[in-house]
Amino acid sequence: MTSADDDHKPRQPPSFFALGYAGLPNIFTIADGTFSLTHAFKHDFFAATGLYTGTDGRQVVLKIQRTYPFFGVPLAWLGARIARHEVAVFRQLQGIVGIPDFLGTYGPTGYVHSFVPGQDLNPELKPDGAFFDDLARLLSQIHQRNIAYVDTNKRENILFGSDGKPHLIDFQISFWLRQGRDDSFMAQWLFKRLVHEDWYHYFKHKTRLAPAFSTPVDFQRAENRSWYIRLHRLIFRPLIRLRRKFLARFRKPGHEAA
């Protein structure tokens, strides 16, 4: 016989979660003030993210990269490295309209940014040509600072703000071509390749979600899949399907897997 508490415990082992079973802190304090957990957005293998509200009513987002070992193998070092990279990129992009304000770090693997009210980009929102014009400007400004976003393929990383404008979050796999450090031919080639992929996914989203506002050139660029995209799909789609089948073994009826 199982208890009611057992029914609410995750069936997945704690190693499947970035912070184990502990999850996000209920309260945290940074220079800007003290904030209490309002809602946990996500807790997967790599990170946990939550919405917090301050004593003044202001809302912020706390993201903590992995600290929990994976079946005994320490991975806090990886979480710290990913966090340092994401914080550095976030700081590099400050001042661009559509990038949340960076508010500070939390522990060795966490950081805080301002909350952007809105929804993940989806067809029901009916984004128009102006929205995609703003998104194109946002991508262009990011690229001008020598950063390729890389994750434009995921609509959930493109927020349709309550202001009707696009906003970008989640820079953990963004690529930063740092002047004086990444001047090799290979680094410059990779940056140009990743910028091309950013634009490919931009035109794919635009032509699918706002076809009435798309030009023949837009449709042509949306079909211009590179060898990288084809190779990625060939290799990773079977792996993703295998991962889902594996996680399904740990999923309880009525519960979502991580």
N, C-alpha and C positions, 0 to 999 in steps of 0.2 A: 504493500500500500504506500502511496506517495502522499506527501503533504501538499497543502496549497502553495507553500513557499517553493517546493520542488518544481511545481508546474511553471513557476515564473523564472526559474533559473535557466540560463542558456544551456542548450545541450552540447554546444561546441566546447572543446577544452579551452581554458584561459589563454593558451598560446595562440589561439586564433585571433585574439584581440590585442590591439596596440598597447593597452593599459591593463591587460588581464581582466579579471572580473571587477576590479576596483572602479574602473570607469573614471569619468571626469570629476574634478573636485566640486563640492557643493558651493564653496565660496573661494574667491581668490582676491588678492590685493596687489595692485601695481601703483605706480606714481600717480596715475589718474584717479584712483579711488578703489573702493571695495565693491565687488560684483558678486551676485548670487545666481546660481544656475536656474534658468527659466525653461530651457528645452534642449535636449541632446539631439543634434542633427544626425550624427553619424559616428559609428565606432566600428572600424574594420581592422584589417591586419596592420596597416601602416599608421593610422592616426585616428584620433577622436576629436570631434568638433562639436561645440555647443554654443547656444545663445545665452548670454548673461545680462542681467539688469543691475544697474548701479543704484546706490541710495538716492541719487538725483533723478532716477528714471531713465537715464541714458542706457542704450543697449549696445553691447559689443559682442564680438565672437572670439572665443578662445579655441585655438587648435593646438593639440599636443601630439607630436610625433611619437613613434614607438619607444617604449621604455621596458616592456615586459619581455623576458626571454622566450625564445621559441623552442619548446620542449628541452629546456636546460641550456640552450645556446644563447649567450648574451647578445642582445641586439640594441641595447641602449646607445651604443656607439654609432650605429647606423641612424637611429632616430635623431641623435644630436647633429650628425653630419647633414641629414636632409633638412633639419630645422635651420641650421646655419645658412644653407644655400637659399632656402625659401625666404628667410628674413632679409638676406642681402639683396635678393631680387626685389622684394617688396619695397625696400628702402630706395633702391635705384629707380623705381617707378613712381615714387611719390610726386604729387603735383599734377599728374595726368588725370583729367576728368574721366571717371569710370573705374578708377582704382581706389579701393577703400583706404582710409587713413590708417597708417601703421601706428600702433599705440604703445608697443613695448613687448618685451619678452617675458616668459613665465617659465622658471626652472630651466633645465638644460635642453629641453626639446619642445618648448611651447612658445607661442607668440599670440598677441592680441591685435585685432583690427576692428575698425568701426563696422557696425552692422548696416547692411544695405537692404532695406525692405524691397521685396519683389518676389518673383517666381522664376524657376528654371525655364529657359526658353523652350516653348512648345507650341504646336500648331494652334491650340485653342486661344492663344494670346493674339493671334493674327498680327504679327509684326509687319510694319509697312516699309516702304522704301526709305523713309527718314531714319527709322531704327537701324537699318543696315548701312546707311550712309555714316551714321554715328559710330557704328561698330567698325567700319573700315577705317575711320579716322583714329579710333582707339588702337587698332592693330598697327597702323602706320606709326603712331607715336611710340608704341612699345618697341617696334623694330628700329626706330631711329635711335633708341637708347641701347642698341645692340643686344636686344633680348628677343628670342623666339619663344612664343607662348607654348607651343607644342601640343597643348591639350584642347585645341579648338574642336576636335572631333566630338567631344562630350558636350551635349547641349546643357547639361546640368552645371557646367562651369561658366556658362554665359547667362547672366542674370538679366531678366527683363524687369528693370526697376519700377517701383511704384511711380517714379517720375517719367516713365515711358522710355527711358534711356538704357543702353547696354552697360553692364558692369562686368568686370572679369575678376574671378577669385581663383585660388589654388594654383600656386606657382612652384610646386615641389618638383616638377620635372621640366620646368622651363630651362632653356639654354641661354647662358649669358656669355657673349663673346667679349671678354675683358681685354681692353687695349693694353698692350705691353706684356700680357700674360698668355694670350691665345692668338698670337700672330702667325701661327703656322698655316701652311696651305690647307692642311686637313681640317683644322678648326674653322677656318674661313669657309671652306667648302661645305662643312656640316651646317654652319649657321645659315648659309644661303639655301641649303636643302630644306632645313626646318622652317624657314620663313616661307618657302614655296608651299610646304604642307599646311601652314597656317592659312594661307590664301585659298588653297584647294578646299579646305573644310569650310571656310567662310562662304565661298560660292556655292558649295553643296547645300549649306543651310539656307542661304538666300533663295536659291532656285526652288527648293522644296517647300519653304515656309512662306515665301512671298513671290510666287511665280509671276504675278501680274506686274510686279515692279522690277522684274529681271529682264535684261537685254539678251539678244542672241549670243553676245560675247560672254555674258555671265554663264549661260548654259554650257557654252563650249568649255569654259574654264572648270566648270563643275564636273565635266567628264574627263578632265585631263589628269587621270590617276597616274602617279609616278610608279616606278618599279618598287620604291620603298613601301608604298601603300599596298601594292599587290603582294609583296613578300611578307609584310606584317600580317595581312589577312590570312595568307596561306599557312603561316606558322602559328599565330596566336589564336585564331578562331577555334581550332581543335583543342588547344590548351584551355581556353575559357570554358568550352563545353565540358571538358573533363573535370575542371575545377567545380563547376556547378553540380555535376553528378556526385562528386566527392562530398561537397557540403550538404547535399540533399540527404545524405545518410545521417547527418547530425541534426536535421531540422525537425522540430516538433510540429504537428498539425496546428495551423493558426499562428506560427511564429516565423519570422523572416530570418534567413541566414545572413551572416555578416558578409 
